[in-house]
Amino acid sequence: MISYDPLWKTMKERGATTYTLQVKGQISSSTIRRLKAGDSVSTNTLDALCKILQCDLSDVVLHLPDEVQN
């Protein structure tokens, strides 16, 4: 599972808002809704987020392994 929790933390640290993402990175409002819902986004979007926030991918997403069921 992918978590966008690092994105919201990075945005807060850099004083960025979702409006910043829309204006500076031309990230659509529907993509922002997908991020908020934890849905998948394209690698192009992840690249744009890293450029806008001047950060690494690990500052945007976190991989959480699925629980193993026996």
PDB file of N, CA, C and O in Angstrom, chain B, residues numbered from 101:
ATOM      1  N   MET B 101       0.845  -1.179   0.000  1.00  0.00           N
ATOM      2  CA  MET B 101       0.000   0.000   0.000  1.00  0.00           C
ATOM      3  C   MET B 101       0.891   1.243   0.000  1.00  0.00           C
ATOM      4  O   MET B 101       1.950   1.263   0.628  1.00  0.00           O
ATOM      5  N   ILE B 102       0.452   2.258  -0.702  1.00  0.00           N
ATOM      6  CA  ILE B 102       1.172   3.526  -0.765  1.00  0.00           C
ATOM      7  C   ILE B 102       0.465   4.549   0.125  1.00  0.00           C
ATOM      8  O   ILE B 102      -0.757   4.687   0.088  1.00  0.00           O
ATOM      9  N   SER B 103       1.253   5.256   0.915  1.00  0.00           N
ATOM     10  CA  SER B 103       0.727   6.309   1.775  1.00  0.00           C
ATOM     11  C   SER B 103       1.312   7.648   1.338  1.00  0.00           C
ATOM     12  O   SER B 103       2.503   7.751   1.042  1.00  0.00           O
ATOM     13  N   TYR B 104       0.469   8.660   1.303  1.00  0.00           N
ATOM     14  CA  TYR B 104       0.923  10.011   0.958  1.00  0.00           C
ATOM     15  C   TYR B 104       1.137  10.866   2.204  1.00  0.00           C
ATOM     16  O   TYR B 104       1.267  12.086   2.095  1.00  0.00           O
ATOM     17  N   ASP B 105       1.176  10.258   3.367  1.00  0.00           N
ATOM     18  CA  ASP B 105       1.416  11.008   4.606  1.00  0.00           C
ATOM     19  C   ASP B 105       2.688  11.856   4.536  1.00  0.00           C
ATOM     20  O   ASP B 105       2.684  12.996   5.001  1.00  0.00           O
ATOM     21  N   PRO B 106       3.789  11.322   3.958  1.00  0.00           N
ATOM     22  CA  PRO B 106       4.989  12.166   3.862  1.00  0.00           C
ATOM     23  C   PRO B 106       4.766  13.428   3.029  1.00  0.00           C
ATOM     24  O   PRO B 106       5.381  14.461   3.294  1.00  0.00           O
ATOM     25  N   LEU B 107       3.890  13.352   2.026  1.00  0.00           N
ATOM     26  CA  LEU B 107       3.598  14.522   1.186  1.00  0.00           C
ATOM     27  C   LEU B 107       3.034  15.652   2.021  1.00  0.00           C
ATOM     28  O   LEU B 107       3.491  16.792   1.926  1.00  0.00           O
ATOM     29  N   TRP B 108       2.037  15.337   2.845  1.00  0.00           N
ATOM     30  CA  TRP B 108       1.386  16.386   3.638  1.00  0.00           C
ATOM     31  C   TRP B 108       2.365  16.986   4.651  1.00  0.00           C
ATOM     32  O   TRP B 108       2.320  18.184   4.930  1.00  0.00           O
ATOM     33  N   LYS B 109       3.245  16.150   5.198  1.00  0.00           N
ATOM     34  CA  LYS B 109       4.259  16.643   6.136  1.00  0.00           C
ATOM     35  C   LYS B 109       5.253  17.553   5.413  1.00  0.00           C
ATOM     36  O   LYS B 109       5.602  18.620   5.917  1.00  0.00           O
ATOM     37  N   THR B 110       5.703  17.133   4.244  1.00  0.00           N
ATOM     38  CA  THR B 110       6.654  17.924   3.462  1.00  0.00           C
ATOM     39  C   THR B 110       6.028  19.252   3.048  1.00  0.00           C
ATOM     40  O   THR B 110       6.677  20.296   3.108  1.00  0.00           O
ATOM     41  N   MET B 111       4.773  19.207   2.631  1.00  0.00           N
ATOM     42  CA  MET B 111       4.093  20.448   2.251  1.00  0.00           C
ATOM     43  C   MET B 111       4.025  21.409   3.430  1.00  0.00           C
ATOM     44  O   MET B 111       4.276  22.604   3.275  1.00  0.00           O
ATOM     45  N   LYS B 112       3.691  20.896   4.595  1.00  0.00           N
ATOM     46  CA  LYS B 112       3.591  21.742   5.789  1.00  0.00           C
ATOM     47  C   LYS B 112       4.948  22.369   6.114  1.00  0.00           C
ATOM     48  O   LYS B 112       5.033  23.560   6.414  1.00  0.00           O
ATOM     49  N   GLU B 113       6.010  21.556   6.051  1.00  0.00           N
ATOM     50  CA  GLU B 113       7.356  22.052   6.350  1.00  0.00           C
ATOM     51  C   GLU B 113       7.783  23.149   5.382  1.00  0.00           C
ATOM     52  O   GLU B 113       8.526  24.056   5.757  1.00  0.00           O
ATOM     53  N   ARG B 114       7.316  23.069   4.136  1.00  0.00           N
ATOM     54  CA  ARG B 114       7.721  24.031   3.115  1.00  0.00           C
ATOM     55  C   ARG B 114       6.704  25.158   2.924  1.00  0.00           C
ATOM     56  O   ARG B 114       6.881  26.031   2.075  1.00  0.00           O
ATOM     57  N   GLY B 115       5.648  25.126   3.719  1.00  0.00           N
ATOM     58  CA  GLY B 115       4.630  26.176   3.621  1.00  0.00           C
ATOM     59  C   GLY B 115       3.823  26.102   2.338  1.00  0.00           C
ATOM     60  O   GLY B 115       3.300  27.118   1.880  1.00  0.00           O
ATOM     61  N   ALA B 116       3.713  24.922   1.751  1.00  0.00           N
ATOM     62  CA  ALA B 116       2.969  24.738   0.511  1.00  0.00           C
ATOM     63  C   ALA B 116       1.546  24.284   0.809  1.00  0.00           C
ATOM     64  O   ALA B 116       1.287  23.605   1.802  1.00  0.00           O
ATOM     65  N   THR B 117       0.645  24.669  -0.061  1.00  0.00           N
ATOM     66  CA  THR B 117      -0.753  24.263   0.053  1.00  0.00           C
ATOM     67  C   THR B 117      -1.159  23.515  -1.215  1.00  0.00           C
ATOM     68  O   THR B 117      -0.392  23.439  -2.175  1.00  0.00           O
ATOM     69  N   THR B 118      -2.354  22.973  -1.208  1.00  0.00           N
ATOM     70  CA  THR B 118      -2.829  22.320  -2.428  1.00  0.00           C
ATOM     71  C   THR B 118      -2.958  23.350  -3.552  1.00  0.00           C
ATOM     72  O   THR B 118      -2.807  23.007  -4.725  1.00  0.00           O
ATOM     73  N   TYR B 119      -3.231  24.587  -3.207  1.00  0.00           N
ATOM     74  CA  TYR B 119      -3.270  25.658  -4.211  1.00  0.00           C
ATOM     75  C   TYR B 119      -1.898  25.822  -4.857  1.00  0.00           C
ATOM     76  O   TYR B 119      -1.794  26.029  -6.066  1.00  0.00           O
ATOM     77  N   THR B 120      -0.851  25.729  -4.045  1.00  0.00           N
ATOM     78  CA  THR B 120       0.519  25.800  -4.563  1.00  0.00           C
ATOM     79  C   THR B 120       0.738  24.702  -5.601  1.00  0.00           C
ATOM     80  O   THR B 120       1.313  24.950  -6.660  1.00  0.00           O
ATOM     81  N   LEU B 121       0.281  23.497  -5.296  1.00  0.00           N
ATOM     82  CA  LEU B 121       0.449  22.379  -6.218  1.00  0.00           C
ATOM     83  C   LEU B 121      -0.290  22.638  -7.524  1.00  0.00           C
ATOM     84  O   LEU B 121       0.207  22.309  -8.601  1.00  0.00           O
ATOM     85  N   GLN B 122      -1.471  23.225  -7.428  1.00  0.00           N
ATOM     86  CA  GLN B 122      -2.259  23.489  -8.618  1.00  0.00           C
ATOM     87  C   GLN B 122      -1.635  24.587  -9.482  1.00  0.00           C
ATOM     88  O   GLN B 122      -1.599  24.469 -10.707  1.00  0.00           O
ATOM     89  N   VAL B 123      -1.149  25.648  -8.850  1.00  0.00           N
ATOM     90  CA  VAL B 123      -0.624  26.785  -9.601  1.00  0.00           C
ATOM     91  C   VAL B 123       0.797  26.522 -10.103  1.00  0.00           C
ATOM     92  O   VAL B 123       1.078  26.701 -11.288  1.00  0.00           O
ATOM     93  N   LYS B 124       1.685  26.101  -9.214  1.00  0.00           N
ATOM     94  CA  LYS B 124       3.088  25.895  -9.599  1.00  0.00           C
ATOM     95  C   LYS B 124       3.294  24.641 -10.430  1.00  0.00           C
ATOM     96  O   LYS B 124       4.107  24.627 -11.354  1.00  0.00           O
ATOM     97  N   GLY B 125       2.563  23.597 -10.104  1.00  0.00           N
ATOM     98  CA  GLY B 125       2.816  22.328 -10.765  1.00  0.00           C
ATOM     99  C   GLY B 125       1.737  21.879 -11.699  1.00  0.00           C
ATOM    100  O   GLY B 125       1.818  20.800 -12.286  1.00  0.00           O
ATOM    101  N   GLN B 126       0.712  22.710 -11.844  1.00  0.00           N
ATOM    102  CA  GLN B 126      -0.412  22.363 -12.700  1.00  0.00           C
ATOM    103  C   GLN B 126      -0.975  20.978 -12.356  1.00  0.00           C
ATOM    104  O   GLN B 126      -1.346  20.201 -13.236  1.00  0.00           O
ATOM    105  N   ILE B 127      -1.024  20.696 -11.050  1.00  0.00           N
ATOM    106  CA  ILE B 127      -1.637  19.467 -10.563  1.00  0.00           C
ATOM    107  C   ILE B 127      -3.148  19.721 -10.505  1.00  0.00           C
ATOM    108  O   ILE B 127      -3.591  20.679  -9.871  1.00  0.00           O
ATOM    109  N   SER B 128      -3.919  18.887 -11.147  1.00  0.00           N
ATOM    110  CA  SER B 128      -5.362  19.115 -11.220  1.00  0.00           C
ATOM    111  C   SER B 128      -6.029  18.885  -9.864  1.00  0.00           C
ATOM    112  O   SER B 128      -5.502  18.187  -8.998  1.00  0.00           O
ATOM    113  N   SER B 129      -7.186  19.485  -9.713  1.00  0.00           N
ATOM    114  CA  SER B 129      -7.936  19.303  -8.472  1.00  0.00           C
ATOM    115  C   SER B 129      -8.369  17.847  -8.317  1.00  0.00           C
ATOM    116  O   SER B 129      -8.467  17.353  -7.194  1.00  0.00           O
ATOM    117  N   SER B 130      -8.627  17.162  -9.414  1.00  0.00           N
ATOM    118  CA  SER B 130      -9.003  15.744  -9.316  1.00  0.00           C
ATOM    119  C   SER B 130      -7.824  14.900  -8.838  1.00  0.00           C
ATOM    120  O   SER B 130      -8.017  13.931  -8.103  1.00  0.00           O
ATOM    121  N   THR B 131      -6.611  15.256  -9.247  1.00  0.00           N
ATOM    122  CA  THR B 131      -5.421  14.536  -8.772  1.00  0.00           C
ATOM    123  C   THR B 131      -5.207  14.799  -7.291  1.00  0.00           C
ATOM    124  O   THR B 131      -4.832  13.888  -6.553  1.00  0.00           O
ATOM    125  N   ILE B 132      -5.433  16.006  -6.852  1.00  0.00           N
ATOM    126  CA  ILE B 132      -5.302  16.330  -5.428  1.00  0.00           C
ATOM    127  C   ILE B 132      -6.331  15.537  -4.620  1.00  0.00           C
ATOM    128  O   ILE B 132      -6.026  15.051  -3.531  1.00  0.00           O
ATOM    129  N   ARG B 133      -7.539  15.408  -5.147  1.00  0.00           N
ATOM    130  CA  ARG B 133      -8.547  14.589  -4.465  1.00  0.00           C
ATOM    131  C   ARG B 133      -8.084  13.133  -4.381  1.00  0.00           C
ATOM    132  O   ARG B 133      -8.307  12.471  -3.367  1.00  0.00           O
ATOM    133  N   ARG B 134      -7.441  12.631  -5.439  1.00  0.00           N
ATOM    134  CA  ARG B 134      -6.926  11.260  -5.441  1.00  0.00           C
ATOM    135  C   ARG B 134      -5.839  11.111  -4.374  1.00  0.00           C
ATOM    136  O   ARG B 134      -5.801  10.104  -3.667  1.00  0.00           O
ATOM    137  N   LEU B 135      -4.963  12.100  -4.255  1.00  0.00           N
ATOM    138  CA  LEU B 135      -3.913  12.056  -3.239  1.00  0.00           C
ATOM    139  C   LEU B 135      -4.524  12.045  -1.836  1.00  0.00           C
ATOM    140  O   LEU B 135      -4.103  11.269  -0.978  1.00  0.00           O
ATOM    141  N   LYS B 136      -5.506  12.897  -1.611  1.00  0.00           N
ATOM    142  CA  LYS B 136      -6.154  12.962  -0.303  1.00  0.00           C
ATOM    143  C   LYS B 136      -6.857  11.662   0.052  1.00  0.00           C
ATOM    144  O   LYS B 136      -6.929  11.279   1.220  1.00  0.00           O
ATOM    145  N   ALA B 137      -7.376  10.987  -0.972  1.00  0.00           N
ATOM    146  CA  ALA B 137      -8.087   9.727  -0.749  1.00  0.00           C
ATOM    147  C   ALA B 137      -7.139   8.529  -0.677  1.00  0.00           C
ATOM    148  O   ALA B 137      -7.560   7.417  -0.358  1.00  0.00           O
ATOM    149  N   GLY B 138      -5.864   8.761  -0.972  1.00  0.00           N
ATOM    150  CA  GLY B 138      -4.900   7.669  -0.946  1.00  0.00           C
ATOM    151  C   GLY B 138      -4.953   6.788  -2.180  1.00  0.00           C
ATOM    152  O   GLY B 138      -4.465   5.659  -2.169  1.00  0.00           O
ATOM    153  N   ASP B 139      -5.550   7.311  -3.247  1.00  0.00           N
ATOM    154  CA  ASP B 139      -5.647   6.566  -4.496  1.00  0.00           C
ATOM    155  C   ASP B 139      -4.346   6.693  -5.290  1.00  0.00           C
ATOM    156  O   ASP B 139      -3.494   7.525  -4.978  1.00  0.00           O
ATOM    157  N   SER B 140      -4.206   5.864  -6.310  1.00  0.00           N
ATOM    158  CA  SER B 140      -2.981   5.886  -7.109  1.00  0.00           C
ATOM    159  C   SER B 140      -2.939   7.125  -8.007  1.00  0.00           C
ATOM    160  O   SER B 140      -3.970   7.627  -8.454  1.00  0.00           O
ATOM    161  N   VAL B 141      -1.729   7.595  -8.253  1.00  0.00           N
ATOM    162  CA  VAL B 141      -1.476   8.689  -9.181  1.00  0.00           C
ATOM    163  C   VAL B 141      -0.328   8.273 -10.088  1.00  0.00           C
ATOM    164  O   VAL B 141       0.380   7.308  -9.799  1.00  0.00           O
ATOM    165  N   SER B 142      -0.148   8.988 -11.167  1.00  0.00           N
ATOM    166  CA  SER B 142       0.880   8.624 -12.143  1.00  0.00           C
ATOM    167  C   SER B 142       2.280   8.972 -11.645  1.00  0.00           C
ATOM    168  O   SER B 142       2.456   9.794 -10.746  1.00  0.00           O
ATOM    169  N   THR B 143       3.253   8.335 -12.245  1.00  0.00           N
ATOM    170  CA  THR B 143       4.646   8.665 -11.921  1.00  0.00           C
ATOM    171  C   THR B 143       4.967  10.087 -12.372  1.00  0.00           C
ATOM    172  O   THR B 143       5.836  10.736 -11.788  1.00  0.00           O
ATOM    173  N   ASN B 144       4.279  10.581 -13.403  1.00  0.00           N
ATOM    174  CA  ASN B 144       4.474  11.975 -13.822  1.00  0.00           C
ATOM    175  C   ASN B 144       4.037  12.928 -12.718  1.00  0.00           C
ATOM    176  O   ASN B 144       4.677  13.954 -12.488  1.00  0.00           O
ATOM    177  N   THR B 145       2.949  12.589 -12.037  1.00  0.00           N
ATOM    178  CA  THR B 145       2.475  13.405 -10.918  1.00  0.00           C
ATOM    179  C   THR B 145       3.473  13.372  -9.775  1.00  0.00           C
ATOM    180  O   THR B 145       3.777  14.408  -9.184  1.00  0.00           O
ATOM    181  N   LEU B 146       3.984  12.191  -9.459  1.00  0.00           N
ATOM    182  CA  LEU B 146       4.978  12.079  -8.384  1.00  0.00           C
ATOM    183  C   LEU B 146       6.224  12.896  -8.720  1.00  0.00           C
ATOM    184  O   LEU B 146       6.793  13.558  -7.851  1.00  0.00           O
ATOM    185  N   ASP B 147       6.644  12.847  -9.986  1.00  0.00           N
ATOM    186  CA  ASP B 147       7.800  13.627 -10.431  1.00  0.00           C
ATOM    187  C   ASP B 147       7.526  15.124 -10.271  1.00  0.00           C
ATOM    188  O   ASP B 147       8.384  15.869  -9.799  1.00  0.00           O
ATOM    189  N   ALA B 148       6.335  15.556 -10.666  1.00  0.00           N
ATOM    190  CA  ALA B 148       5.966  16.971 -10.541  1.00  0.00           C
ATOM    191  C   ALA B 148       5.957  17.413  -9.083  1.00  0.00           C
ATOM    192  O   ALA B 148       6.417  18.508  -8.761  1.00  0.00           O
ATOM    193  N   LEU B 149       5.434  16.565  -8.202  1.00  0.00           N
ATOM    194  CA  LEU B 149       5.413  16.907  -6.778  1.00  0.00           C
ATOM    195  C   LEU B 149       6.823  17.091  -6.237  1.00  0.00           C
ATOM    196  O   LEU B 149       7.087  18.027  -5.483  1.00  0.00           O
ATOM    197  N   CYS B 150       7.727  16.199  -6.622  1.00  0.00           N
ATOM    198  CA  CYS B 150       9.116  16.310  -6.172  1.00  0.00           C
ATOM    199  C   CYS B 150       9.758  17.602  -6.678  1.00  0.00           C
ATOM    200  O   CYS B 150      10.514  18.253  -5.957  1.00  0.00           O
ATOM    201  N   LYS B 151       9.451  17.966  -7.923  1.00  0.00           N
ATOM    202  CA  LYS B 151      10.001  19.210  -8.487  1.00  0.00           C
ATOM    203  C   LYS B 151       9.440  20.432  -7.785  1.00  0.00           C
ATOM    204  O   LYS B 151      10.186  21.344  -7.428  1.00  0.00           O
ATOM    205  N   ILE B 152       8.121  20.456  -7.582  1.00  0.00           N
ATOM    206  CA  ILE B 152       7.473  21.601  -6.930  1.00  0.00           C
ATOM    207  C   ILE B 152       8.015  21.803  -5.524  1.00  0.00           C
ATOM    208  O   ILE B 152       8.326  22.922  -5.117  1.00  0.00           O
ATOM    209  N   LEU B 153       8.125  20.696  -4.786  1.00  0.00           N
ATOM    210  CA  LEU B 153       8.530  20.770  -3.380  1.00  0.00           C
ATOM    211  C   LEU B 153      10.041  20.655  -3.192  1.00  0.00           C
ATOM    212  O   LEU B 153      10.544  20.752  -2.073  1.00  0.00           O
ATOM    213  N   GLN B 154      10.759  20.446  -4.300  1.00  0.00           N
ATOM    214  CA  GLN B 154      12.218  20.294  -4.265  1.00  0.00           C
ATOM    215  C   GLN B 154      12.620  19.262  -3.209  1.00  0.00           C
ATOM    216  O   GLN B 154      13.344  19.551  -2.256  1.00  0.00           O
ATOM    217  N   CYS B 155      12.117  18.054  -3.426  1.00  0.00           N
ATOM    218  CA  CYS B 155      12.355  16.992  -2.457  1.00  0.00           C
ATOM    219  C   CYS B 155      12.553  15.659  -3.169  1.00  0.00           C
ATOM    220  O   CYS B 155      12.461  15.579  -4.394  1.00  0.00           O
ATOM    221  N   ASP B 156      12.822  14.629  -2.402  1.00  0.00           N
ATOM    222  CA  ASP B 156      12.961  13.273  -2.923  1.00  0.00           C
ATOM    223  C   ASP B 156      11.617  12.566  -2.889  1.00  0.00           C
ATOM    224  O   ASP B 156      10.689  13.002  -2.208  1.00  0.00           O
ATOM    225  N   LEU B 157      11.525  11.481  -3.623  1.00  0.00           N
ATOM    226  CA  LEU B 157      10.294  10.698  -3.659  1.00  0.00           C
ATOM    227  C   LEU B 157       9.890  10.221  -2.268  1.00  0.00           C
ATOM    228  O   LEU B 157       8.702  10.144  -1.954  1.00  0.00           O
ATOM    229  N   SER B 158      10.871   9.902  -1.443  1.00  0.00           N
ATOM    230  CA  SER B 158      10.572   9.435  -0.083  1.00  0.00           C
ATOM    231  C   SER B 158       9.935  10.530   0.777  1.00  0.00           C
ATOM    232  O   SER B 158       9.374  10.238   1.833  1.00  0.00           O
ATOM    233  N   ASP B 159      10.016  11.773   0.337  1.00  0.00           N
ATOM    234  CA  ASP B 159       9.365  12.881   1.032  1.00  0.00           C
ATOM    235  C   ASP B 159       7.919  13.055   0.581  1.00  0.00           C
ATOM    236  O   ASP B 159       7.199  13.916   1.087  1.00  0.00           O
ATOM    237  N   VAL B 160       7.500  12.220  -0.384  1.00  0.00           N
ATOM    238  CA  VAL B 160       6.161  12.312  -0.951  1.00  0.00           C
ATOM    239  C   VAL B 160       5.336  11.057  -0.671  1.00  0.00           C
ATOM    240  O   VAL B 160       4.159  11.145  -0.322  1.00  0.00           O
ATOM    241  N   VAL B 161       5.955   9.901  -0.824  1.00  0.00           N
ATOM    242  CA  VAL B 161       5.230   8.639  -0.638  1.00  0.00           C
ATOM    243  C   VAL B 161       5.983   7.708   0.304  1.00  0.00           C
ATOM    244  O   VAL B 161       7.196   7.801   0.492  1.00  0.00           O
ATOM    245  N   LEU B 162       5.202   6.813   0.879  1.00  0.00           N
ATOM    246  CA  LEU B 162       5.744   5.791   1.761  1.00  0.00           C
ATOM    247  C   LEU B 162       5.080   4.474   1.386  1.00  0.00           C
ATOM    248  O   LEU B 162       3.860   4.399   1.241  1.00  0.00           O
ATOM    249  N   HIS B 163       5.896   3.437   1.232  1.00  0.00           N
ATOM    250  CA  HIS B 163       5.337   2.118   0.939  1.00  0.00           C
ATOM    251  C   HIS B 163       5.110   1.388   2.248  1.00  0.00           C
ATOM    252  O   HIS B 163       6.025   1.214   3.054  1.00  0.00           O
ATOM    253  N   LEU B 164       3.861   0.961   2.442  1.00  0.00           N
ATOM    254  CA  LEU B 164       3.500   0.172   3.618  1.00  0.00           C
ATOM    255  C   LEU B 164       3.171  -1.228   3.136  1.00  0.00           C
ATOM    256  O   LEU B 164       2.216  -1.415   2.383  1.00  0.00           O
ATOM    257  N   PRO B 165       3.957  -2.224   3.564  1.00  0.00           N
ATOM    258  CA  PRO B 165       3.673  -3.577   3.085  1.00  0.00           C
ATOM    259  C   PRO B 165       2.300  -4.057   3.546  1.00  0.00           C
ATOM    260  O   PRO B 165       1.848  -3.735   4.645  1.00  0.00           O
ATOM    261  N   ASP B 166       1.654  -4.826   2.691  1.00  0.00           N
ATOM    262  CA  ASP B 166       0.378  -5.436   3.059  1.00  0.00           C
ATOM    263  C   ASP B 166       0.631  -6.442   4.161  1.00  0.00           C
ATOM    264  O   ASP B 166       1.681  -7.084   4.205  1.00  0.00           O
ATOM    265  N   GLU B 167      -0.338  -6.573   5.052  1.00  0.00           N
ATOM    266  CA  GLU B 167      -0.199  -7.565   6.108  1.00  0.00           C
ATOM    267  C   GLU B 167      -0.307  -8.962   5.507  1.00  0.00           C
ATOM    268  O   GLU B 167      -1.172  -9.227   4.672  1.00  0.00           O
ATOM    269  N   VAL B 168       0.554  -9.822   5.930  1.00  0.00           N
ATOM    270  CA  VAL B 168       0.529 -11.200   5.455  1.00  0.00           C
ATOM    271  C   VAL B 168      -0.533 -11.962   6.247  1.00  0.00           C
ATOM    272  O   VAL B 168      -0.516 -11.976   7.478  1.00  0.00           O
ATOM    273  N   GLN B 169      -1.452 -12.595   5.524  1.00  0.00           N
ATOM    274  CA  GLN B 169      -2.501 -13.356   6.182  1.00  0.00           C
ATOM    275  C   GLN B 169      -2.190 -14.840   6.051  1.00  0.00           C
ATOM    276  O   GLN B 169      -1.818 -15.313   4.977  1.00  0.00           O
ATOM    277  N   ASN B 170      -2.342 -15.556   7.131  1.00  0.00           N
ATOM    278  CA  ASN B 170      -2.102 -17.006   7.101  1.00  0.00           C
ATOM    279  C   ASN B 170      -3.379 -17.754   6.903  1.00  0.00           C
ATOM    280  O   ASN B 170      -3.374 -18.983   6.852  1.00  0.00           O
TER     281      ASN B 170
END
